[in-house]
Amino acid sequence: MDAIADTHSQEDFANAFGNALTGYVRERGMQRNDLVELLGLDKKIGKARISTYCREGKRVKPDAEILCLACSRLPGFSFVYRGYRISAATLNGNGTKPPDRPAEQLTLGFESQFSLTGKQGTVAVRVSRPQRIEVSLSLEAKVS
C-alpha cells in the first residue's frame, strides 16, 4: 500500500513541476532551447532532460539539481505541490517571512513545596546562542 501511495505522490510531484515548467516556457514565448540555456545545461542532453519534464503523459520526477536550477535561475519560477509553494524566493530573502511572535510566559501549576537543593528537583540553565536561553526544570512531588 505504501509503494502505491509513494508512486502516486511522485507522479503528482512530477506533474506539478512539469505543468509549471511548461507554463513558464509558454507564458514567456520561449523555446525549450532557451530554457536549456537559462538553466546552463548541455544543449543536447539538456534538451532531452527538459523534454522528460515537459512532455504530455507520464512525466519524470525532477531531481534535486533540476529543481535547484529551475528555482534559482528562472526568474519568477515557482510551483505548488500539495498546498506548498516551491520557489527560491525565501532562500534569496525575497519571500514573505513569518511574523515575529512575542515571547510568551509559560505558567506551570505546582501545588506542593519543593527544595531545589535536595533530590526533589533540579534546574539547569543553558545559553545556546545569544538572545536565547533554555531552561530545563524537573520536579518531583512527594504526597504525604
Buried (B, 14 or more C-beta within 10 A) or exposed (E): EEEEEEEEEEEEBBBBBBBBBBEBBEEEEBEBEEBBBBBEBEEEEBBEBBEBBBEEEEBBBBEEEBBBBBBBEBEEBBBEBEEEEBBBBEEEEEEEEEEEEEEEEEEEEEEEEEEEEEEBBEEEEEEEEEEEEEEEEEEEEEEE
